[in-house]
C-alpha cells in the first residue's frame, strides 16, 4: 500500500466496513488525501449490498481527530496558493455526504475531536462519545471561523449554548456534547471493543443496547441561565458587556477567554451563526462557510493565529484589527461575498430541510 493509502485504513468484518484515521502523531489531522480516501470508500460501500454499517475511528490513544492540517493551510495562505480552497471544497462536500449517507455511519468520537474531526463525525447518523471525549470548534483562537458544518450544528444547539461554544472555542465532554446535539450515545471507553465487534454481526440499533449508559454529569446545563442571557445579544461587544456585568464567575471567565480571540473572527462567527439559523439545510450553511473560509485565507488573522498557536507557539497573536470596535460591518460582510474561484454548490432536497 502507498503511504497515502495508509493515512486512512479501510477494513471489512462481517456486515461492517471500517475507516480508521491513521496519523496518530498528528492526532489524525485531516489532509486532502485523507478526505479523498474517505470519499472513495463511501462511494464503494454505498453501492455494496454486503456493507450494512460504516464505522469511523481514529488510530492512537489521544483521539479521533484534532482537525484539519492547519500547518499546511498556514503555508498555503502565506504563499497565496489555492490548495486550501480545493481542500475545503472536497472536505465540505464530504461533510454533506456523511450527513446524507444512506447506511448507518457510526462515528466513535473518543478522545479529542476538534474542527475537521467534528466534520467527519458529528454529521453521522450514529455518534458515540465516551468519558474521554473532548469536542470543540476552537477556530476563533487562530483567527478562523467554525467550518465543516460547525455553524450549522452549533446553531441548532439549545438556547445560546452553540454561540458560547463557537465564540470561546470551549471543549465539552460527553454529557454536554449530548445536550448540544453533537452526539447521540454515551458508551464507556472500556466497552468500545465489544461494541465494535458486535457491529460486525448485528444491526446498529441492536448492537448498541447492551453498551449505552448515562453519561457522567456535564457542566453546560447548570450554566444555561447566564449563557442564554448574555449570548442572546446582537453584537459581540454587547455579549462581552453582559458577561462582565453578570456576576457569575464562569461568565467572567468566558469574557476573559473572548478577549484573547481574534476580534474579526468573533464578529464573523456571530454573524455566521445567526445567518445559519435561517439558511435551511446543512448544504446551504456549508456553502456560506466556504465563502467565509476562502475570505479568511486572504486575511491577516488566520496566518497570524496559526503562527502564534501552532508554528512558533508563543501564544501571543497580534490581531489586526486588534479591538472589536475597529472591526466594521463592511469588514464582516467581506467574509460573506462570493470567493474569487466561485461558490461551492451542494445539492439538497426540500425533504432534507430540518428547519
C-alpha positions in Angstrom: 0.0 0.0 0.0 1.1 3.6 -0.7 1.9 6.0 2.2 -1.2 8.0 1.1 -3.4 5.0 1.3 -2.0 4.3 4.8 -3.4 7.6 6.1 -6.9 6.1 6.2 -7.1 2.4 6.9 -10.1 0.5 5.4 -11.4 -2.8 6.7 -14.3 -5.2 6.3 -15.6 -7.5 9.0 -18.9 -9.2 8.6 -21.7 -6.6 7.8 -19.5 -3.7 8.8 -16.9 -1.6 6.9 -14.4 0.5 8.8 -12.4 3.7 8.3 -9.5 4.4 10.7 -7.8 7.7 10.5 -4.2 6.9 10.7 -2.0 9.9 11.5 -1.6 9.3 15.3 1.5 11.5 15.6 -0.5 14.4 14.2 -3.6 13.4 16.2 -5.1 12.2 13.0 -5.3 15.7 11.5 -7.1 15.6 8.1 -5.3 16.4 4.9 -6.6 16.4 1.3 -5.5 12.8 0.6 -7.5 11.6 3.7 -10.6 13.4 2.6 -10.4 11.8 -0.9 -9.8 8.4 0.6 -12.8 8.6 2.9 -15.0 9.8 0.0 -13.8 6.9 -2.3 -14.6 4.4 0.4 -18.1 5.8 0.9 -18.7 5.6 -2.9 -17.7 1.9 -2.9 -19.6 0.9 0.2 -22.8 2.8 -0.7 -23.1 0.6 -3.7 -22.1 -2.7 -1.9 -25.2 -4.5 -0.5 -23.0 -6.5 1.8 -22.0 -3.4 3.7 -24.7 -2.6 6.2 -22.8 -0.2 8.5 -19.8 2.1 8.2 -17.6 2.7 11.3 -15.2 5.7 11.8 -12.4 5.5 14.4 -9.0 7.1 15.0 -5.6 5.5 15.5 -3.7 6.1 18.7 -4.8 6.8 22.2 -5.3 10.5 22.1 -8.4 11.0 20.0 -10.4 10.6 16.8 -9.1 13.8 15.0 -7.7 17.1 16.1 -8.9 18.9 13.0 -7.5 19.9 9.6 -3.8 20.1 8.8 -3.5 23.8 9.7 0.2 23.9 9.2 -0.4 23.2 5.5 -3.2 25.9 5.5 -0.7 28.3 7.1 1.9 27.7 4.4 -0.7 27.9 1.6 -2.1 31.2 3.0 1.5 32.7 3.2 2.3 31.8 -0.4 -1.1 32.9 -1.8 -1.9 29.4 -3.2 -5.2 27.8 -3.8 -4.6 24.4 -2.3 -6.7 25.2 0.8 -9.7 26.3 -1.2 -9.6 23.0 -3.1 -9.2 21.1 0.1 -12.2 22.8 1.6 -14.3 22.2 -1.5 -13.8 18.4 -1.1 -13.9 18.4 2.7 -17.3 20.3 2.8 -18.7 18.0 0.1 -17.6 15.0 2.2 -19.3 16.6 5.3 -22.6 16.9 3.4 -22.2 13.3 2.0 -21.7 11.9 5.5 -24.9 13.6 6.7 -26.9 12.1 3.8 -25.2 8.7 3.7 -27.9 6.1 3.2 -26.5 3.5 5.6 -25.7 3.8 9.3 -22.5 5.8 9.7 -21.1 5.2 13.2 -18.6 7.8 14.4 -16.6 6.9 17.5 -15.9 10.3 19.0 -13.5 9.1 21.6 -10.8 11.5 23.0 -10.0 14.7 21.2 -12.4 15.6 18.4 -12.0 19.1 17.0 -12.6 21.2 13.9 -12.4 18.9 10.9 -12.7 15.9 13.2 -16.2 17.2 14.1 -17.0 17.4 10.4 -16.3 13.7 9.7 -18.1 12.6 12.8 -20.9 14.8 14.1 -22.8 14.7 10.8 -23.0 10.9 11.1 -26.2 9.1 11.8 -24.8 7.4 15.0 -22.4 9.4 17.1 -20.8 7.8 20.1 -19.0 9.6 22.9 -17.0 8.2 25.9 -15.8 9.6 29.2 -12.6 10.6 27.4 -14.3 12.7 24.7 -13.3 16.4 24.4 -15.2 18.0 21.5 -14.6 21.6 20.3 -14.7 24.1 17.5 -11.7 26.3 18.5 -11.3 28.2 15.3 -11.6 31.8 16.7 -8.3 31.2 18.6 -6.5 31.0 15.2 -8.3 33.8 13.5 -10.7 31.4 11.7 -14.4 30.7 11.9 -16.1 27.3 12.7 -16.5 25.4 9.5 -17.2 21.8 8.3 -20.8 22.4 9.2 -19.9 23.6 12.7 -22.0 26.7 12.5 -24.9 24.5 11.4 -24.5 22.2 14.3 -24.0 24.9 16.9 -26.9 27.0 15.6 -29.1 24.0 16.4 -27.9 23.7 20.0 -30.4 24.6 22.7 -30.6 28.3 23.6 -27.3 30.1 23.2 -25.1 27.2 24.1 -23.8 27.0 20.5 -22.9 30.7 20.5 -20.9 30.2 23.6 -19.0 27.2 22.2 -18.4 28.9 18.9 -17.1 32.1 20.2 -15.0 30.8 23.1 -13.9 27.5 21.4 -14.5 25.7 24.7 -14.2 21.9 24.7 -17.1 19.8 26.0 -17.3 16.3 27.4 -19.8 13.6 26.7 -22.9 14.9 28.6 -22.5 18.4 27.2 -22.0 17.0 23.6 -25.2 15.1 24.0 -27.0 18.2 25.3 -25.8 20.3 22.4 -26.8 17.7 19.8 -23.2 16.9 18.8 -23.6 13.2 19.8 -26.2 10.6 20.3 -25.0 7.9 22.7 -22.6 7.6 25.6 -20.6 4.3 25.7 -17.9 3.8 28.3 -14.5 3.5 26.7 -13.9 0.0 28.1 -17.0 -1.2 26.2 -15.9 0.1 22.7 -14.0 -3.1 21.6 -17.1 -5.3 22.3 -19.4 -2.8 20.7 -17.3 -2.7 17.5 -17.2 -6.5 17.4 -21.0 -6.7 17.7 -21.5 -4.1 14.9 -19.9 -6.6 12.6 -22.6 -9.1 13.2 -25.7 -7.2 14.4 -27.7 -4.2 13.2 -26.7 -0.9 14.9 -29.8 -0.5 17.0 -29.4 -4.0 18.4 -25.6 -3.8 18.9 -25.8 -0.6 20.9 -28.3 -1.7 23.5 -26.0 -3.6 25.9 -23.4 -0.9 25.9 -25.1 2.5 26.1 -25.1 4.2 29.5 -26.0 7.5 31.0 -23.1 10.0 30.7 -21.4 11.4 33.7 -22.8 14.8 34.6 -21.8 17.8 32.4 -21.5 21.5 33.1 -23.4 23.4 30.5 -26.9 22.7 31.8 -26.1 24.5 35.0 -24.7 27.4 33.1 -27.7 27.9 30.8 -29.1 30.9 32.8 -26.1 33.2 32.2 -25.2 31.7 28.8 -28.6 32.4 27.4 -28.9 35.8 29.0 -25.5 37.0 27.8 -25.1 35.4 24.4 -28.5 36.4 23.0 -27.2 39.9 22.5 -26.9 41.1 18.9 -23.2 42.1 18.9 -20.0 40.7 20.3 -19.4 44.0 22.2 -22.8 43.6 24.0 -22.1 39.9 24.7 -18.8 40.9 26.4 -20.5 43.7 28.4 -23.2 41.3 29.6 -20.7 38.6 30.5 -18.6 41.1 32.6 -21.7 42.5 34.3 -23.4 39.3 35.1 -21.7 38.4 38.3 -21.2 34.6 37.7 -17.5 33.6 37.9 -17.9 31.4 34.8 -19.3 34.3 32.8 -16.3 36.5 33.8 -14.0 33.6 32.7 -15.8 33.4 29.4 -15.3 37.1 28.9 -11.6 36.8 29.6 -11.4 34.0 27.0 -13.2 36.1 24.4 -10.7 38.9 24.9 -7.9 36.6 23.7 -9.6 35.7 20.4 -9.4 37.4 17.0 -11.9 40.3 17.1 -12.6 39.8 13.4 -13.2 36.1 13.8 -15.5 36.7 16.7 -17.7 39.1 14.8 -17.8 36.9 11.6 -18.6 33.8 13.7 -21.5 35.5 15.4 -22.9 36.7 12.1 -22.4 33.2 10.6 -24.3 31.5 13.4 -27.2 34.0 13.3 -27.5 33.6 9.5 -27.1 29.8 9.7 -30.4 29.6 11.6 -32.3 30.9 8.6 -30.4 29.3 5.7 -32.1 25.9 5.7 -30.3 22.5 5.3 -26.7 21.7 6.0 -25.7 22.2 2.4 -26.6 25.9 2.4 -24.6 26.5 5.6 -21.6 24.7 4.2 -21.8 27.0 1.1 -21.7 30.0 3.4 -18.8 28.5 5.4 -16.9 28.0 2.1 -17.2 31.8 1.4 -16.0 32.6 4.9 -13.1 30.2 4.8 -11.9 31.5 1.4 -12.0 35.0 2.7 -10.1 34.0 5.9 -7.4 32.5 3.7 -6.6 36.0 2.5 -6.8 37.6 5.9 -4.0 38.6 8.3 -5.5 36.9 11.3 -5.6 33.4 10.0 -1.9 33.2 9.3 -1.0 35.1 12.4 -3.2 32.9 14.6 -1.7 29.7 13.3 1.7 31.2 13.7 1.2 32.0 17.3 -0.7 28.9 18.3 0.9 26.1 16.2 4.1 27.3 14.4 6.0 29.5 16.9 3.8 28.5 19.8 4.4 31.8 21.6 0.6 32.1 22.2 0.8 35.8 21.6 -1.1 36.6 18.3 -1.1 40.2 17.1 -4.6 40.5 15.7 -5.4 43.2 13.1 -7.7 44.9 13.8 -6.7 44.5 17.4 -10.0 45.6 19.0 -13.7 44.8 18.4 -14.6 48.4 17.9 -12.2 48.6 14.9 -13.9 45.7 13.1 -16.5 47.4 10.8 -19.7 46.0 9.3 -18.0 46.2 5.9 -15.1 44.1 7.3 -17.6 41.4 8.3 -19.6 41.5 5.1 -16.5 40.8 3.0 -16.4 37.3 4.5 -19.8 36.5 3.1 -19.0 37.6 -0.5 -18.6 35.0 -3.3 -15.0 33.9 -3.4 -12.7 34.6 -6.5 -12.8 30.9 -7.5 -16.6 30.7 -7.4 -19.1 29.4 -4.9 -19.4 25.9 -3.6 -22.7 24.5 -4.7 -24.2 21.4 -3.0 -27.5 19.7 -3.7 -30.2 19.3 -1.1 -33.9 18.4 -1.4 -36.8 20.0 0.4 -37.4 16.8 2.4 -34.0 17.1 3.9 -34.6 20.5 5.4 -35.0 20.3 9.2 -35.8 23.9 9.9 
